[in-house]
């Protein structure tokens, strides 16, 4: 993790309404976390959310510049911008992978079977979010 992202973790406040609160509770219940594990897990979730929001903001900024080139009849930077957008997507995937690795590290041996189910459920949620229908614009 680079210094910029680490700074974001330490200085940024979490979103007011974190998404998937039900999922967070499901993870706690599925893994039968004790109080100490819950505290550590909630910190991991907060850090993950901060990083993901920041990466999404950066991706949105790069995409806006990328597509604004269509309005300016300028395609000179498209390859560089696409590489930057791709790099941000890779970072998002790595941050998520690292997040789950950290959750796994919280688990005791008797909780690891439940962890496999948690990961499967998360991947289903991510896959359905990524292939959802396009929304009609007004």
N, C-alpha and C positions, 0 to 999 in steps of 0.2 A: 504494500500500500504506500502510495507516495505521500510526501509531507503535506501537500495541499488537502488531500482527502482526510488525513489524520487531523489537520487543523479544523476541518469542517465538523468532524465528530465532536471535538472538544469545545467548539464555540457556538454551534448551532443548536437551537431549541428544537425539540421534536414537534411534528405536526400536531395540531390541536385535536384532530379526530383521526387517529391512526386507522388505516384500513385493516380489515380482516380481524377485528377484535374477537369475533367468534372463533376464528381459526387459532388465534393465540391461546384462547382458553381451551380449545380442543387439544392443542399440543400439550399443554400443562396436564390435562386429564389423561390423555393417551399415554403419556410417558410416566405418569404418577410421580411428578416432581414433588420434592419436599420443599419447605419454605426457602431454604438456602438456594436450591436449584431455581426456584421461581424467581427469586431476586436477580440471580445472574442471568437467567433467560430474558427477563424483562429489560435488563440493560442491553443485552445483545439485540433485542428487537428494536429498541430505541436507536441504537447506533446504526443498525441496518437501514432503518427508515430514513434517517438523516442522510446517509450516503446515497440511497436510491433516489431520494428527492433531488439531491444536488446533481447526480448524474443525469437524471431526467431533464432537469432545467438546462444543463449544458447541451444535451442532445437536442432539445427543442431550439435552443439558440443557433446551433450549427445547422439544423434542418431549415430554419427560417432563412438563413443566409444562402443556403444551398438552393432553395426553391425561389428565392428572390432574384437569383441570377436569370431566371426565365423572363422576368419583367424588365430586366436591364439588357437583354440580349447579350449577356456575358457568360460564357461557359468556360472561361479560362481556369477557374479555381475548382471546378466540379470534382476532379479526381482527388485533390487534396482534401476537400471538405468531406467527400465520401469516406476517405481513409479515417478522418477524425471521427465521423459518426460511427463507423465500424469499430474503431478503437473504444469509443464510449460504450457501445453495446457489449463488447468483450469485457470491459471493466464491470458492467452491470452483472454479467453472468458470473464473473470471478467473485465479486462481492457477495452474490447470493450463494455460490458454492462455499465460500469461506464462512458465511453465516451458518450454513447447515453443518459444516465441519465443527464449528464452535459449539453448536447445540449438541452434536454427537459427543463432544468431549465432556459435556456436562452429565451425560448419562452414565449410570452404573451398568454393570454387565447385564443385570436383569431387566434393564429398560431398553436395551438395544433392539430387540425384536419390534417393540413399539415404534422405535425410531425409524425403522425401515418403512413402516406404514405411514408415518408422518411425511417422509420424503415422497412417497408415492402420491399422497394426497396433494402435496404442494406442487408436484410436477403436473398433476391433472389440472389444478387451478391455473397454473401458468400457461399450460397449453390451451385451455379454453379461453383465457384472456387474450392470447395472441392470435387466435383464429376466429374471434367473434365477428359478427356481421358488421359491415360498414354502416354507420349511422347516416340517415338522410339529412342533408344540410338544408336549412331554410333559405 
